[in-house]
Amino acid sequence: MAARPDAGRSRVLPAEGGGVVPGEEAADQPGDLRSVLVTSVLNLEPLDLDLFRGRHYWVPVSQRLFGGQIVGQALVAAAKAVGEELQVHSLHCYFVRAGDPSVPVLYQVERTRTGRSFSVRSVKAIQHGKAIFICQASFQELQASPVQHQFHMPDVPLPEELQTQEELIQQYLQDPNLMEKYRRGLNRMLAQEVPIEMKPVNPPDLFHQNPQEPKQLFWVRARGHIGDCDMKLHCCVAAYISDYAFLGTALLPHHHRHRVRFMVSLDHSMWFHAPFRADHWMLYECESPWAGGSRGLVHGRLWRRDGVLAVSCAQEGVIRVREPPPESKL
């Protein structure tokens, strides 16, 4: 995995309206390693007009395609069909079939509408001749407005004060009393080359798993360097990141009682509010207002570290659990 060095020449991200985002340094020295999300995962191969092929970098242990990869690649395809002056402001997606990690994905773009202020592009992801995913993305020419407001960002420790997910796993592995089944699972997690860095604000107790509120907070960013570029690319990376550990928020009150048998995303929506850098730390605030009927609903907000709300997300997914063993009548 490409590590992201933080040393080097300091530079700050331009903010909306010509200001800057304080407190975040950009590592732009020549020795930086480019993010694999840009060089590989989101680097689609053009086959024809509005037709692209995407390949896979990281496949979860479920051996299904990672939903964030499909969303991110679909948004890349849609963005290639609009002008540079347009920026994505929303996307709405449905996962209709399981993705096959053994073959590439074809992305077919339809230029649904091109207007003066807004343009819509529809994307179909195809494997084995069938759609596995459909998406509509809307793009807007940037417009100023005096009508503005947002929620307040949660007050949490800074990312520099927290441990990464890998550091937490290494800490768990130091426990001599760790059960072998947990040790195997944690080592499998460490072996995965996930192109995302994550720092949980309140790391869960993996081994006691007491019921928790259906809420979680973690700092997140792409591994490696992306830099200042077309904002659409950072939105594509954020689309990839947004699906990571998102639906699991709905399970937090239930881990101690139920074992998950099957969990997949059904749909995914995103709204982009303000410029950001996907290779800078952002706070991902996730909550699940409802679960039932073998489904769970989650909402998410990605905050820049200066308190600006950059992205909002929503997702519903299927959650099926194993039936508990029948109680003895003796």
C-alpha positions as CSV (number, residue, x, y, z in Angstrom):
1,M,0.0,0.0,0.0
2,A,1.1,3.5,-0.7
3,A,1.9,5.4,2.5
4,R,1.1,9.0,2.6
5,P,4.0,11.1,3.9
6,D,3.1,14.2,5.7
7,A,6.4,15.9,5.7
8,G,7.5,18.4,3.1
9,R,6.5,21.7,1.6
10,S,3.3,23.0,3.2
11,R,0.4,24.1,1.1
12,V,-3.3,24.8,2.0
13,L,-6.4,23.9,0.1
14,P,-8.3,26.7,-1.6
15,A,-11.7,27.1,-0.1
16,E,-15.0,28.2,-1.6
17,G,-14.9,32.0,-2.2
18,G,-11.1,32.2,-2.5
19,G,-10.2,31.5,1.2
20,V,-8.1,28.6,2.5
21,V,-8.8,25.6,4.6
22,P,-6.5,25.9,7.7
23,G,-4.9,23.1,9.6
24,E,-4.3,20.7,6.7
25,E,-0.9,20.4,5.0
26,A,-0.6,19.0,1.5
27,A,2.4,16.7,0.9
28,D,3.4,17.8,-2.6
29,Q,7.1,17.0,-2.6
30,P,8.3,14.9,-5.6
31,G,8.8,11.9,-3.5
32,D,5.1,11.5,-2.7
33,L,3.4,8.3,-3.9
34,R,0.2,8.9,-5.9
35,S,-2.9,7.4,-4.5
36,V,-3.7,4.0,-6.0
37,L,-7.3,5.2,-6.1
38,V,-6.3,7.6,-8.9
39,T,-3.6,5.5,-10.7
40,S,-5.5,2.2,-10.7
41,V,-9.0,2.0,-9.2
42,L,-10.5,5.1,-10.8
43,N,-8.4,5.0,-13.9
44,L,-11.0,3.7,-16.5
45,E,-10.0,2.4,-19.9
46,P,-12.0,4.1,-22.7
47,L,-13.4,1.6,-25.2
48,D,-15.7,3.8,-27.3
49,L,-17.7,7.0,-27.0
50,D,-19.2,6.9,-23.4
51,L,-18.1,3.3,-22.9
52,F,-15.4,2.4,-20.4
53,R,-13.9,-0.6,-18.6
54,G,-13.0,-0.7,-15.0
55,R,-10.8,-3.2,-13.1
56,H,-10.5,-4.1,-9.5
57,Y,-7.9,-3.3,-6.9
58,W,-9.2,-4.5,-3.5
59,V,-11.9,-7.2,-3.1
60,P,-13.5,-7.6,0.4
61,V,-13.4,-11.0,2.2
62,S,-17.0,-11.5,1.0
63,Q,-15.6,-12.0,-2.5
64,R,-18.2,-9.5,-3.9
65,L,-17.2,-6.3,-5.6
66,F,-16.8,-3.4,-3.1
67,G,-19.8,-1.1,-3.7
68,G,-17.7,2.0,-3.2
69,Q,-15.6,0.9,-6.1
70,I,-18.6,0.6,-8.5
71,V,-20.0,4.0,-7.3
72,G,-16.6,5.7,-7.7
73,Q,-16.0,4.2,-11.2
74,A,-19.5,5.0,-12.4
75,L,-19.0,8.6,-11.3
76,V,-15.7,8.8,-13.2
77,A,-17.5,7.6,-16.3
78,A,-20.3,10.1,-15.9
79,A,-17.8,12.9,-15.3
80,K,-16.0,12.1,-18.6
81,A,-19.2,13.0,-20.4
82,V,-19.5,16.6,-19.1
83,G,-17.5,19.8,-19.5
84,E,-14.8,21.0,-17.1
85,E,-17.0,23.9,-16.0
86,L,-19.6,21.5,-14.5
87,Q,-19.2,19.9,-11.0
88,V,-21.2,17.0,-9.6
89,H,-23.7,17.9,-6.9
90,S,-25.6,14.6,-6.5
91,L,-25.8,11.0,-7.4
92,H,-28.4,8.3,-6.8
93,C,-27.5,4.6,-7.4
94,Y,-29.0,1.1,-7.1
95,F,-27.1,-2.1,-6.8
96,V,-29.2,-4.6,-8.8
97,R,-26.9,-7.7,-9.0
98,A,-23.8,-9.0,-7.1
99,G,-20.6,-8.0,-8.9
100,D,-18.2,-10.7,-10.0
101,P,-14.6,-9.9,-9.0
102,S,-13.1,-12.3,-11.6
103,V,-14.1,-10.1,-14.6
104,P,-13.9,-6.3,-15.4
105,V,-16.9,-4.0,-15.3
106,L,-18.2,-2.1,-18.3
107,Y,-19.6,1.3,-17.8
108,Q,-22.1,2.7,-20.4
109,V,-23.0,6.4,-20.1
110,E,-26.2,8.0,-21.4
111,R,-26.2,11.7,-21.8
112,T,-29.7,12.0,-20.4
113,R,-30.0,15.8,-20.3
114,T,-27.6,18.7,-21.0
115,G,-29.1,22.0,-19.7
116,R,-27.8,25.6,-19.2
117,S,-27.2,25.1,-15.4
118,F,-27.7,21.4,-14.8
119,S,-26.8,18.3,-16.7
120,V,-27.7,14.6,-16.0
121,R,-25.7,11.5,-16.9
122,S,-27.0,8.0,-16.5
123,V,-24.6,5.1,-16.0
124,K,-25.1,1.4,-16.3
125,A,-22.5,-1.0,-15.0
126,I,-22.5,-4.3,-16.9
127,Q,-21.0,-7.8,-16.3
128,H,-21.8,-10.9,-18.3
129,G,-24.2,-8.9,-20.5
130,K,-26.4,-7.8,-17.5
131,A,-26.7,-4.7,-15.5
132,I,-25.2,-5.0,-12.0
133,F,-25.7,-1.3,-11.0
134,I,-27.5,1.8,-12.3
135,C,-26.7,5.4,-11.4
136,Q,-27.8,8.9,-12.2
137,A,-25.4,11.8,-11.5
138,S,-26.4,15.4,-11.8
139,F,-23.8,18.2,-12.5
140,Q,-24.2,21.9,-12.1
141,E,-22.4,25.0,-13.2
142,L,-21.3,26.7,-10.0
143,Q,-23.6,29.5,-8.9
144,A,-23.3,31.9,-5.9
145,S,-26.3,32.2,-3.5
146,P,-26.9,34.2,-0.3
147,V,-29.1,31.3,1.0
148,Q,-26.6,29.2,3.0
149,H,-26.6,27.2,6.3
150,Q,-25.3,23.9,7.6
151,F,-25.2,21.8,10.8
152,H,-22.3,22.1,13.2
153,M,-19.5,19.6,13.0
154,P,-19.2,17.3,16.1
155,D,-16.5,18.2,18.6
156,V,-14.0,15.3,18.4
157,P,-10.3,14.7,18.9
158,L,-8.1,15.7,15.9
159,P,-6.8,12.8,13.7
160,E,-3.2,13.4,14.9
161,E,-4.4,12.4,18.4
162,L,-5.9,9.1,17.3
163,Q,-4.6,5.7,16.2
164,T,-5.2,4.2,12.7
165,Q,-7.2,1.1,12.3
166,E,-4.0,-0.8,11.6
167,E,-2.4,0.4,14.8
168,L,-5.5,-0.6,16.8
169,I,-5.4,-4.1,15.3
170,Q,-1.7,-4.4,16.1
171,Q,-2.5,-3.4,19.7
172,Y,-5.2,-6.1,19.9
173,L,-2.8,-8.7,18.5
174,Q,-0.3,-8.0,21.4
175,D,-2.8,-9.5,23.9
176,P,-1.5,-12.9,24.8
177,N,-5.0,-14.0,25.9
178,L,-6.5,-13.2,22.5
179,M,-8.6,-16.2,21.2
180,E,-7.2,-17.8,18.1
181,K,-10.3,-17.2,16.0
182,Y,-10.0,-13.4,16.7
183,R,-6.3,-13.5,15.9
184,R,-6.9,-15.1,12.5
185,G,-9.6,-12.6,11.7
186,L,-7.5,-9.6,12.7
187,N,-4.5,-10.9,10.7
188,R,-6.8,-11.3,7.6
189,M,-7.9,-7.6,8.1
190,L,-4.2,-6.5,8.3
191,A,-3.4,-8.4,5.1
192,Q,-6.0,-6.5,3.0
193,E,-4.6,-3.7,0.9
194,V,-7.4,-1.2,1.5
195,P,-6.6,2.1,-0.2
196,I,-8.2,4.1,2.6
197,E,-6.8,5.3,5.9
198,M,-9.2,5.4,8.9
199,K,-8.9,6.6,12.5
200,P,-11.9,5.7,14.7
201,V,-12.9,8.4,17.2
202,N,-14.3,5.8,19.7
203,P,-12.8,2.4,18.8
204,P,-15.2,-0.4,19.6
205,D,-14.4,-3.2,22.0
206,L,-14.1,-6.0,19.5
207,F,-14.3,-8.8,22.0
208,H,-17.1,-7.9,24.4
209,Q,-19.3,-6.1,21.8
210,N,-21.7,-4.5,24.2
211,P,-24.7,-2.8,22.5
212,Q,-23.9,0.6,21.2
213,E,-25.9,3.5,19.8
214,P,-26.2,3.2,16.0
215,K,-23.7,6.0,15.5
216,Q,-20.0,6.1,14.7
217,L,-17.4,8.7,13.9
218,F,-14.0,8.2,12.2
219,W,-11.5,10.3,10.4
220,V,-10.9,9.1,6.9
221,R,-8.8,9.9,3.8
222,A,-7.4,8.2,0.7
223,R,-4.0,6.6,1.0
224,G,-1.3,8.3,-1.1
225,H,-1.3,11.8,-2.8
226,I,-3.9,13.2,-5.1
227,G,-3.2,16.9,-5.0
228,D,-5.1,20.0,-6.3
229,C,-6.9,18.9,-9.4
230,D,-10.4,18.9,-10.9
231,M,-12.9,18.7,-8.0
232,K,-14.7,15.9,-9.8
233,L,-11.8,13.6,-9.2
234,H,-11.9,14.2,-5.4
235,C,-15.7,13.6,-5.5
236,C,-15.1,10.2,-7.2
237,V,-12.6,9.3,-4.5
238,A,-15.1,10.4,-1.8
239,A,-17.7,8.2,-3.5
240,Y,-15.3,5.2,-3.1
241,I,-14.6,6.1,0.5
242,S,-18.2,6.7,1.5
243,D,-19.3,3.1,1.3
244,Y,-16.5,1.8,3.6
245,A,-17.9,0.6,7.0
246,F,-21.1,2.7,6.3
247,L,-23.9,0.0,6.5
248,G,-22.2,-1.5,9.5
249,T,-23.5,1.4,11.6
250,A,-26.9,-0.2,11.6
251,L,-25.5,-3.3,13.3
252,L,-23.9,-1.5,16.3
253,P,-26.9,-2.0,18.7
254,H,-27.2,-5.7,17.6
255,H,-23.7,-7.2,17.5
256,H,-24.0,-8.8,20.9
257,R,-27.2,-10.6,20.0
258,H,-27.0,-11.5,16.3
259,R,-24.5,-12.9,13.9
260,V,-24.7,-11.5,10.4
261,R,-25.3,-14.0,7.7
262,F,-25.7,-11.6,4.7
263,M,-25.2,-7.9,4.3
264,V,-25.1,-5.9,1.0
265,S,-26.0,-2.4,-0.2
266,L,-29.3,-1.9,-2.0
267,D,-28.8,1.8,-2.9
268,H,-26.5,4.7,-2.3
269,S,-27.0,8.5,-2.6
270,M,-24.6,11.4,-2.2
271,W,-24.8,15.2,-2.2
272,F,-21.7,17.3,-2.7
273,H,-21.8,20.7,-0.9
274,A,-18.3,22.3,-0.8
275,P,-14.8,21.8,-2.2
276,F,-12.5,19.3,-0.3
277,R,-9.4,17.2,-0.7
278,A,-10.1,13.5,-0.5
279,D,-6.4,12.9,0.5
280,H,-6.9,15.2,3.5
281,W,-8.4,13.9,6.7
282,M,-12.2,14.3,6.8
283,L,-14.5,13.4,9.7
284,Y,-17.1,10.8,8.6
285,E,-20.2,11.0,10.9
286,C,-22.4,8.0,10.4
287,E,-25.8,7.2,12.0
288,S,-28.6,4.7,11.5
289,P,-32.1,6.1,12.3
290,W,-33.9,2.9,11.5
291,A,-33.6,-0.9,10.9
292,G,-36.3,-3.4,10.2
293,G,-37.7,-5.8,7.6
294,S,-34.2,-7.3,7.0
295,R,-33.0,-3.8,6.0
296,G,-31.0,-1.0,7.6
297,L,-30.9,2.7,6.8
298,V,-27.8,4.8,7.3
299,H,-27.0,8.5,6.9
300,G,-23.5,10.0,6.7
301,R,-21.8,13.4,6.7
302,L,-18.2,14.1,5.6
303,W,-16.8,17.1,7.3
304,R,-13.7,19.0,6.4
305,R,-11.5,19.5,9.5
306,D,-12.2,23.3,9.4
307,G,-15.9,22.5,10.1
308,V,-17.3,22.8,6.6
309,L,-19.9,20.2,5.6
310,A,-18.5,18.8,2.3
311,V,-20.7,15.7,1.5
312,S,-23.9,14.1,2.7
313,C,-24.7,10.4,2.1
314,A,-27.5,7.9,2.6
315,Q,-27.7,4.2,2.0
316,E,-30.1,1.3,2.6
317,G,-28.9,-2.3,2.7
318,V,-30.1,-5.8,3.2
319,I,-29.1,-7.3,6.7
320,R,-29.9,-10.9,7.4
321,V,-28.8,-12.6,10.6
322,R,-28.5,-16.2,11.6
323,E,-31.4,-17.7,13.4
324,P,-30.7,-18.2,17.1
325,P,-30.6,-21.8,18.3
326,P,-33.9,-23.0,19.8
327,E,-34.1,-22.7,23.6
328,S,-34.1,-26.0,25.5
329,K,-37.4,-26.9,27.1
330,L,-35.7,-29.0,29.7
